[in-house]
């Protein structure tokens, strides 16, 4: 039987028993190239944790306890997802991005529901820019740049918030947080 590496647990900001919660509130460390063995291990953990989830479009290294500017994203063209994300127009194959940044291309924002592994059992309707440009690097140091709109733009903003020490709950007052169970009952996610 091959050795299976144990994956880190999620860091959850509103779980008083969760260790290392401060990693979610500090800007993550810039990643330098070429990547060393420790950084490649973080990338493996990030991808493995992402792959074990059934309903996950993105994940950031701080969510699993690593203060590194790394995220993983995937947006597929799927009819079931479009039922909940009517603005799903842009897709992205599963990608690990290093040191990602984005810039708003319009002042227009759209509000939609977000939840997060790092914020316990709450969700919220969060305003995000509807169209952005982005820049990042692959694990081999190749530059990635492009434009995104709709759900993909929202996802990039959500995940880069994590590496900047922010959570989706920082965008709305606490009285607007909704228990995730209420959204599930409405069939919204």
N, C-alpha and C positions, 0 to 999 in steps of 0.2 A: 504494500500500500504506500503510495507516494506521500511525502510530508506535506501537510496542508498548513500554510501560514495562518496564524490567528489574526483576524482583522480587528482594528480598534473599534470601540463603541462610538456611537454618536455623542457629541458634546451638546448638551441641552441647557440652554440659558436659564430656563425657569424650573429646573430640577435642582433643588437645594443639595442633593446628594451627589450630583455630577461633579467630578473633579475637572480641573482645567477649563472651567467656563470662561475665564478671562481671555482665552485665545480667540473667542468670538467677538470681543470688544476692542481688540487692538489691530491696527493695520498689520497685515502679514508681511513677512520678510521677502524682499526681492529675490528671485531665483537667478543664479549666475550660470553661465555656460562655460565649458561643457559641464553637463550634469554629473555630479558625483554619485557614488553608490547609495548614499543615504537618501538623496533626492529621488533617484530612480525607484527606490523602495516605496517612498511616499506615493509616487505616481502609480505603482502597482496596487498599493492599498486603496487608493482613490478609485481606480478602475474596478477592482474586485468588489468594493463596497457598492459602487454604482450598479454593477452587474447583478448583484444579489437582490436588488429591489425590483418589484413588479411595476410600480408607478412612480418613476423617477425620470425627470428630464435633465437634471443637473445636480452637481454636488461640488463643494469647494473643500480644499484641504483643511481649513480651520474647523469644519464641521466634524472632522474625525481626529481633531487634536493637533494638527500640524500647522504651524505658523509659516506657511509658504504660499506664494502667490500662484496657485495652481487650481484650475477648475476642470471639470469634465461636463460635457453637454451632449445632448442628442435630441433632435426634433425630427420625427418621421411623419410622413403624410399618411395619416391613419384616420379613418372615418369615425372610430370611437372617440379619439382625442378631439376631433373637430366638433363633436357634440357639446363639449365643454369649452373649447377654445375656438370660437368662431373666427378669430383673427389669425388662425394658423395658416399662413401663406408661405413663409420661408421655412425651409428644412435645413438640417445639418446632420451629416453622419456623426456617429460617436467620435468625439474629439477631445483630447486633453490639451488645454491651453495653458501656457506659461506666461506670467506677467501680463494678463489681459487688461486693456483699457477700452473705454468707449467715449463717444462724444454725441450729444443729441444733435440731430439734423433738423429738428423742428421744435417749436415750443409746444406743440400739441401733445397732450397726455391722454391716456385711456386708463380707466380703472377696471381691474379684474381681480378675481380671487387668487390669493396666494396662501400657501402653507409651507411648512419647512420642518425637516427632521430635527433642527436645532431649536425649535420653539414649541415643544410639547404639543398639546392638543388644541391649538387655536389657529384661526385663519383670519384673513382680513381682505377687504377690497382695497387694493393698493394702486395709486396713480403712478404710471410709468410713462416715459417718453415713447411715442408710437414708432419713431424711426431713429436709428442711430447708425453711426459708423463705428467699427471696432478694429482693434489691432492686438495681436498676440503672437506667440511663438510656439512652435511644436517642440516636442521633447528633444528633437535633434537640432534645434536652433533655427529652423526655417520660419521666416516671417509669414504671418497670416493677416490679411486685412480684407475688409469688406463692409457691406451695409446689411442691416437687418431691420425688419419691421414686424409689427404684430407680436405674436407670442414669442418668437425667437428673440426679438429685441427685449421683451420683458424678462425672459430667462437670463440673458446676458447681464442685464442690470441687476437682477436678483443675486446671481452668483458672484459678480464682481463686488457687490455690496459686502458679501462675506469676507472677501480678502481685504476690504477697507474697514473692517470692524463694525459693520452695520448689519442690522436684521430687518426683515420686512416690517416688523412691529414698530420700528422707529419712524415709519412714514405716516402712521395714523395714531390718533389718541387711543389709549387703552379701552375707553368705553365703546370703541368701534370694533374691538376684537370679537370674534364669534367662535364659539366652540366648534371644532371640526365636525363633530357629530351632527350638528344642525345642517351643515352643508350636505353631508351624506344623505340625510333624511330628505332634503329637497332634491337630491340627485345631482347636485352641482359638483361633487368631487368626493 
